[in-house]
Amino acid sequence: MAIAATAPRGPMALKDWGQLLLLGAIWGGSFFFARIAVAELNPLVLVLFRVAIAAVALQVYLGLRGPSFRLALPHAGLFFLLALTNNVVPFSLIFAGQTQLGAGVASVLNATTPFWTLILANALTSDEKLSWNKLAGIALGIAGTAVMIGPGLIANLGGPAWAKFALIGASLSYGVALMVARRFKGVPSPVIATGQLTASTIIMIPIVLFAHGTSGLFSASPPVWAAVLALALLSTAFAYILYFNLVASAGATNASLVTLVVPASAMLLGFLFLGERLELFEIGGVVLIGLGLVTIDGRIFARR
């Protein structure tokens, strides 16, 4: 998801670290649940169920807790653009890629989002320019991505190249979504999340009906439906609310560290429950991407 820019804050409190680790586990779980669901559901159908169920859940949340969803109506056009870049396009690419890739590999490739976001922010904004640690981190991240994809192109290992490029495309889409999200002024974060998921549902309904019709739309097995509900309610609706709480408490800069936790969570779940394994070159890519994220964060070097 796109992360809104805020002023840097101090070290996180213990409760903030707890929220961050929980959020990382939940978002890592999204790749685990998706890997189960795409075994029986078409990726586009899964996108529709994910955004629709989450949108309904968040509409109920706003109805009970507020603020009013009417705050989203003046920004309807912008919400549809955000829905495309932050939900429809990346979710579709991720689920398509996960028909061929394990949860761990998919989550690692998705964790390159901060690198592409920094590149886009540097090119398109005036207040998020690159520093030496960001440049070094981007270089490490791109190198890690190349290590993960390159040997597979040569030896056809670890899943097809198109599936990995689909995950990279999703990360680029998330970077573009951040540029769109910056244009929202004075709209509460829960309203932004609900608005984009509602718009995503409106977009996906005709796409799915045109591409697949209604035949077999609800024919998945009970375990797959359990994964769909967990993906929509836990890894989408609840994760958004938890993320907003973390941003309010610790700031978006600290909250962005969740990207360090997500791949480890997804790989652990895939290893424990799906019998997945990583190739050696993919493990090397994981290490490089992790080093890149730590370098971009910069706080380790600042302390030294």
C-alpha positions as CSV (number, residue, x, y, z in Angstrom):
1,M,0.0,0.0,0.0
2,A,1.1,3.6,-0.4
3,I,2.6,5.3,2.6
4,A,1.9,9.0,3.1
5,A,4.8,11.2,3.9
6,T,5.0,12.8,7.4
7,A,7.7,14.5,9.4
8,P,10.3,12.1,11.0
9,R,9.7,11.2,14.6
10,G,11.8,9.8,17.4
11,P,12.3,6.1,18.4
12,M,9.1,4.0,18.6
13,A,7.6,3.0,21.9
14,L,7.3,-0.7,22.8
15,K,3.6,-0.7,21.9
16,D,4.4,0.7,18.5
17,W,7.0,-2.0,17.9
18,G,4.3,-4.5,18.9
19,Q,1.8,-3.0,16.4
20,L,4.5,-3.0,13.7
21,L,5.4,-6.7,14.2
22,L,1.7,-7.6,14.2
23,L,1.1,-5.7,11.0
24,G,4.1,-7.3,9.3
25,A,2.8,-10.7,10.3
26,I,-0.7,-9.9,9.0
27,W,0.6,-8.5,5.6
28,G,3.0,-11.4,5.3
29,G,-0.1,-13.6,5.8
30,S,-1.8,-11.9,2.8
31,F,0.7,-13.7,0.5
32,F,0.1,-17.0,2.4
33,F,-3.7,-16.7,2.1
34,A,-3.5,-15.6,-1.6
35,R,-1.3,-18.6,-2.4
36,I,-4.1,-20.9,-1.1
37,A,-6.9,-19.0,-2.8
38,V,-5.4,-18.8,-6.3
39,A,-5.3,-22.6,-6.4
40,E,-9.1,-22.5,-7.1
41,L,-10.0,-18.9,-7.8
42,N,-9.1,-16.9,-10.9
43,P,-6.8,-13.9,-9.9
44,L,-9.4,-11.3,-11.0
45,V,-12.2,-13.0,-9.1
46,L,-10.0,-13.1,-6.0
47,V,-9.3,-9.3,-6.4
48,L,-13.0,-8.7,-6.5
49,F,-13.7,-10.7,-3.4
50,R,-10.8,-9.2,-1.5
51,V,-11.8,-5.5,-2.2
52,A,-15.5,-6.0,-1.9
53,I,-15.5,-7.8,1.4
54,A,-13.0,-5.4,2.8
55,A,-14.9,-2.4,1.5
56,V,-18.1,-3.6,3.2
57,A,-16.2,-4.2,6.5
58,L,-14.7,-0.7,6.4
59,Q,-18.0,0.9,5.6
60,V,-19.5,-0.8,8.6
61,Y,-16.5,0.4,10.7
62,L,-17.0,4.0,9.5
63,G,-20.7,3.7,10.2
64,L,-20.0,2.6,13.8
65,R,-16.9,4.6,14.6
66,G,-16.8,7.4,12.0
67,P,-15.7,9.7,10.4
68,S,-18.5,10.0,7.8
69,F,-17.9,8.5,4.4
70,R,-19.5,11.7,2.9
71,L,-16.0,13.2,3.2
72,A,-14.9,11.0,0.3
73,L,-17.6,12.2,-2.2
74,P,-15.9,15.4,-3.3
75,H,-12.8,13.4,-4.3
76,A,-14.6,10.6,-6.2
77,G,-12.5,10.9,-9.3
78,L,-9.2,10.8,-7.4
79,F,-10.4,7.8,-5.4
80,F,-10.9,5.8,-8.7
81,L,-7.4,6.7,-9.7
82,L,-6.1,5.6,-6.3
83,A,-8.2,2.4,-6.5
84,L,-6.5,1.5,-9.9
85,T,-3.0,2.1,-8.7
86,N,-3.2,0.9,-5.1
87,N,-5.7,-2.0,-5.4
88,V,-6.9,-3.1,-8.8
89,V,-3.6,-3.2,-10.8
90,P,-1.2,-4.4,-8.0
91,F,-3.6,-7.0,-6.5
92,S,-4.3,-8.4,-10.0
93,L,-0.6,-8.6,-10.8
94,I,0.3,-10.1,-7.4
95,F,-2.4,-12.8,-7.6
96,A,-1.5,-13.7,-11.2
97,G,2.2,-14.0,-10.1
98,Q,1.3,-16.1,-7.2
99,T,-0.3,-18.7,-9.4
100,Q,3.4,-19.6,-10.1
101,L,5.4,-18.2,-7.2
102,G,5.5,-19.1,-3.5
103,A,4.4,-16.7,-0.8
104,G,7.9,-16.0,0.3
105,V,9.3,-15.1,-3.1
106,A,6.2,-13.0,-3.9
107,S,6.5,-11.0,-0.6
108,V,10.2,-10.3,-1.2
109,L,9.6,-8.9,-4.7
110,N,6.7,-6.9,-3.3
111,A,9.1,-5.5,-0.6
112,T,10.9,-3.6,-3.4
113,T,8.1,-1.0,-3.3
114,P,10.1,1.5,-1.2
115,F,12.8,1.5,-3.8
116,W,10.5,2.4,-6.7
117,T,8.6,4.8,-4.5
118,L,11.8,6.7,-3.7
119,I,12.7,6.9,-7.4
120,L,9.3,8.3,-8.3
121,A,9.2,10.7,-5.4
122,N,12.6,12.1,-6.3
123,A,11.5,12.6,-9.9
124,L,8.0,14.0,-9.2
125,T,8.1,15.8,-5.9
126,S,10.1,18.6,-4.4
127,D,10.2,17.5,-0.7
128,E,11.4,13.8,-1.0
129,K,14.8,14.1,-2.7
130,L,17.4,11.3,-2.6
131,S,20.2,11.2,0.0
132,W,23.3,9.1,0.0
133,N,21.8,6.4,2.1
134,K,18.6,6.3,-0.1
135,L,20.8,6.0,-3.3
136,A,22.8,3.2,-1.7
137,G,19.6,1.5,-0.6
138,I,18.0,1.7,-4.0
139,A,21.2,0.2,-5.6
140,L,21.1,-2.7,-3.1
141,G,17.4,-3.2,-3.7
142,I,17.7,-3.2,-7.5
143,A,20.7,-5.6,-7.2
144,G,18.7,-7.9,-5.0
145,T,15.8,-7.9,-7.4
146,A,18.2,-8.7,-10.3
147,V,19.8,-11.5,-8.3
148,M,16.3,-13.0,-7.7
149,I,15.2,-12.7,-11.4
150,G,18.4,-13.1,-13.4
151,P,19.3,-16.7,-12.7
152,G,15.7,-17.7,-13.2
153,L,15.8,-16.1,-16.7
154,I,18.8,-18.3,-17.5
155,A,18.0,-21.5,-15.7
156,N,14.2,-21.2,-15.4
157,L,14.4,-21.8,-11.7
158,G,12.2,-20.5,-8.9
159,G,9.2,-19.8,-11.1
160,P,8.8,-18.2,-14.5
161,A,10.2,-14.7,-15.1
162,W,6.9,-13.3,-16.1
163,A,5.5,-14.0,-12.6
164,K,8.4,-12.2,-11.0
165,F,8.0,-9.3,-13.3
166,A,4.3,-9.2,-12.4
167,L,5.3,-8.7,-8.7
168,I,7.7,-5.9,-9.7
169,G,4.9,-4.3,-11.7
170,A,2.8,-4.4,-8.6
171,S,5.5,-2.6,-6.6
172,L,5.8,0.1,-9.3
173,S,2.0,0.6,-9.2
174,Y,2.2,1.0,-5.4
175,G,4.9,3.7,-6.0
176,V,2.6,5.6,-8.4
177,A,-0.2,5.2,-5.8
178,L,1.8,7.2,-3.3
179,M,2.0,10.1,-5.8
180,V,-1.8,9.9,-6.1
181,A,-2.3,9.6,-2.3
182,R,-0.3,12.8,-1.7
183,R,-3.1,14.8,-3.4
184,F,-5.6,14.0,-0.7
185,K,-5.7,17.0,1.7
186,G,-7.7,17.0,4.9
187,V,-9.3,13.5,4.3
188,P,-9.0,11.1,7.2
189,S,-7.0,8.0,6.5
190,P,-9.8,5.5,7.3
191,V,-12.0,7.4,4.7
192,I,-9.2,7.1,2.1
193,A,-8.9,3.4,2.7
194,T,-12.7,2.9,2.5
195,G,-13.0,5.1,-0.5
196,Q,-10.3,3.3,-2.5
197,L,-11.7,-0.1,-1.7
198,T,-15.2,0.9,-2.5
199,A,-14.0,2.4,-5.9
200,S,-12.0,-0.8,-6.5
201,T,-15.2,-2.9,-6.0
202,I,-17.1,-0.7,-8.5
203,I,-14.2,-1.2,-11.0
204,M,-13.8,-4.9,-10.5
205,I,-17.5,-6.0,-10.8
206,P,-17.9,-5.3,-14.5
207,I,-14.4,-6.6,-15.3
208,V,-15.1,-9.9,-13.6
209,L,-18.6,-10.2,-15.1
210,F,-17.2,-9.5,-18.6
211,A,-14.2,-11.8,-18.3
212,H,-15.8,-14.7,-16.4
213,G,-19.5,-14.2,-16.0
214,T,-21.2,-15.6,-12.9
215,S,-20.7,-19.3,-13.6
216,G,-18.7,-21.0,-10.9
217,L,-18.1,-17.7,-9.1
218,F,-18.9,-19.1,-5.7
219,S,-17.8,-22.7,-6.3
220,A,-14.5,-22.7,-4.3
221,S,-14.0,-25.2,-1.5
222,P,-14.4,-24.2,2.2
223,P,-10.7,-23.9,2.9
224,V,-10.3,-21.5,0.0
225,W,-13.2,-19.4,1.2
226,A,-11.6,-19.3,4.7
227,A,-8.4,-18.0,3.0
228,V,-10.5,-15.4,1.1
229,L,-12.2,-14.1,4.2
230,A,-8.9,-14.0,6.1
231,L,-7.3,-12.1,3.2
232,A,-10.2,-9.5,3.0
233,L,-11.0,-9.1,6.7
234,L,-7.6,-9.6,8.4
235,S,-5.0,-8.7,5.8
236,T,-6.9,-5.9,4.2
237,A,-9.7,-4.3,6.3
238,F,-8.2,-4.9,9.8
239,A,-4.6,-4.3,8.5
240,Y,-5.6,-0.8,7.2
241,I,-7.1,0.1,10.6
242,L,-4.0,-1.2,12.4
243,Y,-1.7,0.7,10.0
244,F,-3.6,4.0,10.6
245,N,-3.2,3.5,14.3
246,L,0.5,3.0,13.9
247,V,0.9,6.0,11.6
248,A,-0.9,8.2,14.1
249,S,1.2,6.9,17.0
250,A,4.6,6.5,15.5
251,G,4.5,8.4,12.1
252,A,4.5,7.0,8.6
253,T,8.3,7.0,8.4
254,N,8.5,4.5,11.3
255,A,5.5,2.6,10.1
256,S,7.2,2.0,6.7
257,L,9.6,-0.3,8.5
258,V,6.9,-2.9,8.3
259,T,8.3,-3.8,4.8
260,L,11.3,-5.4,6.6
261,V,8.9,-7.7,8.5
262,V,6.5,-8.8,5.7
263,P,8.9,-11.0,3.7
264,A,10.2,-12.9,6.7
265,S,6.6,-13.5,7.9
266,A,5.4,-14.7,4.4
267,M,8.4,-17.0,4.0
268,L,8.0,-18.5,7.5
269,L,4.3,-19.2,6.8
270,G,5.1,-20.6,3.4
271,F,7.8,-22.9,4.9
272,L,5.6,-24.1,7.8
273,F,2.3,-24.6,6.1
274,L,2.9,-24.8,2.3
275,G,6.1,-26.7,2.1
276,E,7.8,-24.0,0.1
277,R,11.6,-23.6,-0.3
278,L,13.8,-20.8,-1.7
279,E,16.5,-21.3,-4.2
280,L,20.0,-20.1,-3.1
281,F,20.0,-17.2,-5.5
282,E,16.6,-16.1,-4.1
283,I,18.0,-16.2,-0.6
284,G,20.9,-14.0,-1.8
285,G,18.3,-11.6,-3.2
286,V,16.5,-11.5,0.1
287,V,19.7,-10.5,1.9
288,L,20.4,-7.7,-0.6
289,I,16.9,-6.3,-0.4
290,G,16.9,-6.4,3.4
291,L,20.2,-4.6,3.5
292,G,18.8,-2.0,1.0
293,L,15.8,-1.4,3.2
294,V,18.0,-1.0,6.3
295,T,20.2,1.4,4.4
296,I,17.3,3.5,3.3
297,D,16.0,3.7,6.8
298,G,19.5,5.0,7.9
299,R,19.0,4.9,11.7
300,I,21.6,2.3,12.2
301,F,24.3,4.4,10.5
302,A,23.0,7.5,12.3
303,R,23.5,5.9,15.7
304,R,27.0,4.9,14.8
